[in-house]
Amino acid sequence: MYIPALRFFFVGFILFLFSCSNKIQQENRIVVTIEVQRYFAERLAHPFFEVETMVAPGTSPESYDPTPQQMVRLAKSSAYFGIGPLGFERAWLDKLKQNNPKVRFFDNSKGISFIASESHHHGADESGIDPHIWTSPRNVLIIVQNMYEALTAIDPQNESVYRENLKDLRNEIIQTGEMVQALLNRSSQKAFVVYHPALAYFAQDYGLKQYPIEVDGKEPSPEQLKELVDLVKREKVKTVFIQQEFDRKNAEIIARETNCKLVVINPLSYNWKEEIIRIAEKLPDE
């Protein structure tokens, strides 16, 4: 039997077993989709809940399949916090809801205005929605407000603690946004190249333009690559970002042909504050 199919069957079987059990005792645990959510959820839920990430660090949230062990842990959790139209949630969220009736599910993207994706693959759903909402500090304020409301729904007796945690976290997010703005105010660069267009919300917040190397989620053709090189020279772009999980070849070609700086980034990093500031720091003045 084809191995991926076997794995899918096994995970489905685990889901079925747990859906048939009424003896599962819920634990003080929240499961989130990606690591960057854990950064915020841990701050808000302390000290009453532990937080675990479903999509393992270093793996793609577009193609990840949960392990049987993760299914066991989720079935015993108090809640699941989703982040929106990532491939993992499009493929798995309905199954997880159906097979874990004791787990409360919440959408951290509620109230956010999505924008159209510049790549109809690896990050966009069929309608072209860009899911990378956490790259915008403004959106993150909405995300943590949604988390706070979910926590008070799950555990209303500790609402005052969550409210104080939210106050502290909001201050940190606002200060981070101000630091990013101050860095960008010192830069003459108003555009950048990025392999996979994951920074559209960041660009929208700060009046920047991202030029993706991906074309409809695929490697660019030689002609498309030449067009991008010409555009970068014309726009005097100085920075090419490449996510750590992607092939560097085309990004290196563009950087070499245009004398741009090549910078490896990780928008999915747990260290949200550090990463978002580092991205701003890499947009030089000259």
Helices and strands as residue ranges (DSSP letters): H 3-19, E 29-32, H 35-45, E 50-53, H 68-75, E 79-82, H 87-99, E 104-107, G 133-135, H 137-154, G 156-158, H 159-185, E 191-194, H 200-206, E 209-212, H 222-235, E 239-243, H 249-258, E 261-265, H 272-281
